[in-house]
Amino acid sequence: MLVDGVSVQVYTFTSQNGGTTNLCGNPNPISDSINTNFNEVISFLNVTIPHSSSTLNITIISNLVSSAGAWGIRELSITLSACDQSCLTCSNSCN
């Protein structure tokens, strides 16, 4: 995941550390030496970064090359923790 063009988090998933639940329901998976686990894994990821720009550009990329694989995002939430306008500086508390 890149934020404003800077890598902030890397997650690695493989067919060997896939999930244990068939959520998407592929009825006829074709196993080979690479694709051995067709179950889905749901990961709850939480990334907190300091950010001061008035804009935010988030880029999520994958190096997935197999036609038998896929990934997706659900319940994406972006939360802004802003300092109160009365603060002179912002560092987890009002100064």
N, C-alpha and C positions, 0 to 999 in steps of 0.2 A: 504494500500500500504506500502510495506516495502522497504527500501533502505539500502542495505548492512546489512540486517537482523534486522533493527531498524524500528519500526512503525513510519511513518511520516504523515499519513493521513488516516482517517476513514470516509467513507461515508455510510449512511444508506438509503436504499430504501425498501419500502414495497408495497404490493398490494394496499394499501389505498392511497399512494402518487405517484402512477404510472403516466404515461403520459396521454395525451389526444388525441394522434394521432396513428392510426393503421398503422405503417410504414411497418411491416413485413407481414401483411396480413393473419393472422390466420383466416380462413373462418368459423371454427366451434369451438370456445373456449368453454370449459366446466367449468362453474362457480361452485364454491363450497364456503364453509364458509371462505376459505383462499384466493382463487384465484378469486378476484372480478373485477380486472381491468387488461385487457389484452393489453392495449395500451402501447406503448413504450414511454420512457422519454429519452431525449437527454440532458446530462449534460456536460457543458463545465467546466472542472476542470483545475486549474492552481496551481501547487505546485512548490515552489522555496525553495531549501535547499542549505546550504553551503556544499561543498564536496571537499576534497583535495586528495583523493586516485587516483591512475592512472587507476583504474578499477571501474565500476559501476554495481551493481547487483540490479535490480528492480524486486520485487515479488509482484504480484497482486493476492489476494486471495478472495474467496467468501465463505460464509456459506450457499449458496443456496442449499436447500435439496429437493425442489419440482421438479418433472419431468415436470411440466407445466411452469417452469420459465427458463429464460436464460439471459445472459448478454454478452456484447461484447465491443470491443474497436475499435474505428476508428480514424484516423488522430492523432496517437500518435506522439508527437514531443519532442525530448530531445535536449535542447540547452545548450551549454557550454559558459559561460561568463568568459573568462580567462583574467587575467591581462597581460599587455604587458611585454615582456621579460626584458625591462629596469627597471621594478619596483623591489624594494627591498622587499616590503611587499604588500599584496593585501587586500584592504578593501574598495571596491566601488570606490576607486580612486588610482592613482599611488603615492606611497610614496618612 
